[in-house]
Structure formats: C-alpha cells, structure tokens
Amino acid sequence: MLTKNAAYRQETVRQEIISVLKGQTLSVKDISGTVRVSEKEVYDHLYHIQKTINKKGCTLVVTPAVCKKCGFTFKKREKLKKPGKCPICRSETIKEPFFSICTLSPG
C-alpha cells in the first residue's frame, strides 16, 4: 500500500518503524506522526514486524494498555491494538500500549 510520502522514503515503512523503535518506547500515535502513516497502518506493520524481527535477534516489547479508571493492566492481551473497554469496570478510558524493539542477548 503506497502512501503520499512513499516516493520520498529512503527506507520502507517497516524499516523506518523498526529504526524509530530501536532507541525509544512509543505509542502508535507517536509512531504514526514520526513515520507519517495512519495509526491503522502502524498496527498492521507492527503485527508483521513482531513476526519477522525474531529472525534478526530482536523482539517487539509491548508495554500493555492500562485502564485509566480502575488501573487494570491488559497483560495477557495478544492483540496489539488498544482495547475498547475494561473487562473489570467497563470504562472506555484506556491508556494505549507502548512499543519498543529490544535486541535479545545471545545465550
């Protein structure tokens, strides 16, 4: 899928996201602004990045979403997207997950 900025990119969108996440922890909103693609596209790319970077000795580290009302942490959630509602208090005010890329130590 080509974006408006595709002609000006030195790296692919996924390579750019990987580069951005190697040095810092960011939300999808932050990644979207940095890489200049929609948040939906970022989630799609993160899903594929999660599967492919293991071959390069890296891992996608996900800081889970947290309910702002009751503090419930979505630790066991496998989906990368922000949840719609808290299963405990049913609140929709959820702090979005954060992402970073970490190099796995050999061993």
HELIX and SHEET records of a PDB file:
HELIX    1   1 ALA A    6  TYR A    8  5                                   3    
HELIX    2   2 VAL A   13  LYS A   22  1                                  10    
HELIX    3   3 VAL A   28  VAL A   35  1                                   8    
HELIX    4   4 GLU A   39  THR A   52  1                                  14    
HELIX    5   5 ILE A   53  LYS A   56  5                                   4    
SHEET    1   A 3 LEU A  26  SER A  27  0                                        
SHEET    2   A 3 PHE A  98  THR A 103 -1                                        
SHEET    3   A 3 CYS A  58  THR A  63 -1                                        
SHEET    1   B 2 VAL A  66  CYS A  67  0                                        
SHEET    2   B 2 ILE A  94  LYS A  95 -1                                        
END                                                                             
